[in-house]
Amino acid sequence: MAFDLIELPSEEKFLEHSASLLEEAVTTALSKSGRCVLGLSGGSTPLPIYELLKNRPIEWTNVWIYLTDERYVSPDHEASNQRAIRTALIDAIGLPPDHFLAPDTWKPLQECVHLYDQKLRELLAKGPADLVTMGLGSDGHIASLFPPVPPEAFEGAFALATHTENFEIPDRISATMPTLLASNAFLFFLKGIEKKKTWVKMQRGKRNPSRWPAQTLIETGNVRVVAQW
């Protein structure tokens, strides 16, 4: 599997370099087409990176951001990805309200999934995302696609409900593989020796996207990994 790996020696360099890659992706897309679409993952690793973007000279008016996944909790819950990303970035940059796409988690779960599916379809019908950020769980999950990833996650839906017993919030809304693949590039943020072990195990394993959904993204040839092991 071919991907670009950037290993950095300190947290400071990891954060700065990651933020610079995101800044470069946004400014390049805006200069080429006047529009940029980002898919952002949640979790503790990327949030300090997103915070650094607040002070970068980026013109946000024509940027759209969507969440790769969300926990099925209220938008103001402390575990909510949209709450965390709003706090880290969105509220500070003056992004137009309709340019930040997140699941309506105050609605019944299936309605929430259906509406998010529609939002993602409408956004990506205008063109692929320029960059999607990714993490990798110790169990091999990306977004909220938990192994074994069900077949419907690789089919026609753009969003689906998922469930896990491995984390405190079991019910999730996740972008599907067709949604994630509607991107020109992917940027993984990986920190810690346990993530390295998981990444290496995935590389050495047989092709099995249900067990290792990240393999499908790597196969595009457009994956960059920023790591601080």
Secondary structure, 3 states (H helix, E strand, C coil): CCCEEEECCCHHHHHHHHHHHHHHHHHHHHHHHCCEEEEECCCCCCHHHHHHHCCCCCCCCCEEEEECEEECCCCCCCCCHHHHHHHHHHHHHCCCHHHEECCCCCCCHHHHHHHHHHHHHHHHCCCCECEEEECCCCCCCECCECCCCCHHHHCCCCEEEEECCCCCCCEEEEECHHHHHCECCEEEEEECHHHHHHHHHHHHCCCCCCCCCHHHHHCCCCEEEEEEC
